[in-house]
Amino acid sequence: MRVLRYLVLAGLVATAGTAVAAPVTYKLDPGHTMVLFSWNHFGFSNPTANLGQVDGTLVYDEKDPSKATVEATLPLSGLDTFVPKLDEHLKSSDFFDAAKYPNVTFKSTKVTPAGKGKLKVTGDLTVHGVTKPVTLDVTLNKVGPHPMMKAQTIGFDATATIKRSDFGVGAYVPNVSDEIKIRITTEAHDASAEKK
């Protein structure tokens, strides 16, 4: 009888371990996500804008991070430089032409481990109707139950550098830098828990 109990207990432990290691689909949390991009302005300053209101999903397997996928949509309606006139100018046809191209999107195509807690996430970035491959350098901050959300949560930071002219957004280059630095920080919660 004791042997049977041990076998049942071992089976439960093994099942629990498998459940935790299975891929989890996470929903990006717009309230804890910042997609910041910065540029140089005539050599005098380095303004920053945030693309808020992100909508996206991340599938992550702790056992095999290379199988991770991420898709995100960033509406230009959420663009915020903290300067309303600059927001309007960036949304105009001089730059993003938000009336014609209202969203920026990213869809991963490949994830490569790059050391402990590090990943290279390559994907298709679409801006201004133009799609180009971009690689994000990702740092996994933490995976585990969120103390307030009561749901499995993942958090990470990412950086990349792109040339805006590659996406047909080349106004005022080189006085306003072609190079755009991107910095992302985000949390995402288990999508199945959010539906409960």
N, C-alpha and C positions, 0 to 999 in steps of 0.2 A: 504494500500500500504506500509506504514511504517513497519507494522508487517511482511509483506512478505520479505522486505529488511533485517530485523533482522534475519528471519529464514534462508535466503540464506547466510548471513554473518556467522551465527552460524554454518551452514553446512560446509562452506569453512574452518573455523577455526578447526572444528572437523576433517575434511579430512586432513588438513595440519598436525595436531598433530599425526594422524595415520601414515602418510607418514614418518614422522621423527622417529617414534617409531618402524617402521617395521625393520626386520632384514636386515642388509647391508652386502654385500660380499665385502671384502677388499682384495687388492693385496699387499703383503709385499713388501716394498721398500728396495732393496738391498743396495741402496746408503745411507740409514739411519737405517741400521740394523747391529748390532754387536752381534755375538754369541761367547763369550769369555769363554775359559776353562783354568783352571790353576791347577798346581800340585806342589808337593814339590820334589826337586831334591837333594837327599842325605842329606837333612837337611840344605843345604847351601843357596838355593834360591827357589823362587816360580815363575817359568816361566809362561807365558801366551801365548795362541794362539787364533787367530780369525778364525772362519769359515765364510768367506764372500760368496758372490754370492748366497745368499739365494733365493729360489724360493718357494713361498707359498701363501696360501689364508687363510683368517680368516672370518668367518661369525659371526657377533655380533649383538645381539638384546639388545638395551639399556633397554628395558622394562623387559626382562627376560634373564640376563647374563648366567643363567644355560643352556641355549640352544645354547651357543656359540660353535663353532668348529674351529679347526685350523689344517692345514696340511702344512708341510714344508719339502723341500729337500735342503740339504746342500752338494754341491759337494766338495769332498776333494781336487779338483784342486784349490779351493779358500782358502785352509788352509795357514795361514801366522803367523809365529812366529817372523818375522823380522830377522831371522837367516836362510839363505838359506840351509845350511847343516842340520840344525835341521828339517826344513820342509821336506827335502828328507828322513831323518831318520824316522820321524813320518809317512810318507806315505809308508815306506817300509814294508816288511812282518814281521818285529819285532813288529810293532804296527798296524796301520790301514789296511795295505795291500791294498792300494788304487787301484792298478792295478786290483785286483779281486773284491774289494768292493768299487766302486768309490763314493758312496754317503752315507751320514748319513740322516736318515729320522725321522720325528716325526708326529704322527697322534693322535689327541686327542680322548679320549673315554668317558670322564666325566668332567664336569665343575661344581664346587661348590662355591657359594658365601662364602667369608670368612671375612666379615666386609665391611665397606664403602670403595669402590674402590679396594677391594682385592678379589682375586679368587684363588682357588686351581684347577689347570688344570692337570688332569691325562691323560696320553696317552702312546702309544707304541713308544718307541725309538728303532730304529734299527741302530746298529753300528757293522761293521765287520761281517755282515750276521746274527747277533744275535739280537732278539727282546725281550725287557724287558719293564715292566711298569715303568714309571717315573712320579713323581708329581712335577709340577712347582708351586712355590709360585709367584703369579702374582700381580703386582700393576698397575692398570689402571691409566695412566698419564693424558690423555685428549682425549675427543671425540668432534669433531666439524669441521667446515670448515677450511681448511688450507689457510692461508693468501696468499701463493705464488702458491700453486697447484690449488686453486679454486675448491677443491673437498673435500667432507667429508673425514675426516682423523681420525685415532685412533692411539694412542701411548701407549706403555706399557713397563714395565721392568719385568724381571722374574729371579728367581734363583732356583737352584737345586744342589744337591750333589749326585754323583753316584760312584760306584766302577767299575773301568775299567775292572777288572778281570771278572766281571759278563758278559762282552761282548766278552770274549776271547782275551782281550788285556792286558795281565798280565806281560809283559816283565819287568824284573828288580824290581818287587815288592819284599820286602818292601822298598828297598833303594830309588827307585823312587816311590812316594806314589801311593797306589791303589786308594785312594780317589781323585776324580776330582770335583772341584767346577766349576759350570757353572753360567754365568751371561749373560743375554740377554737384549738388549735394541732395540726397533724397532718402526718404523712408518709404517702404511699401509694406502693406499688410496682406496677410492670407486672404485671398478673394473669397474663399468659401466661408470664412468666419464673418466677413462683412455682410453676407446674405442672410445670416441667421437673425 
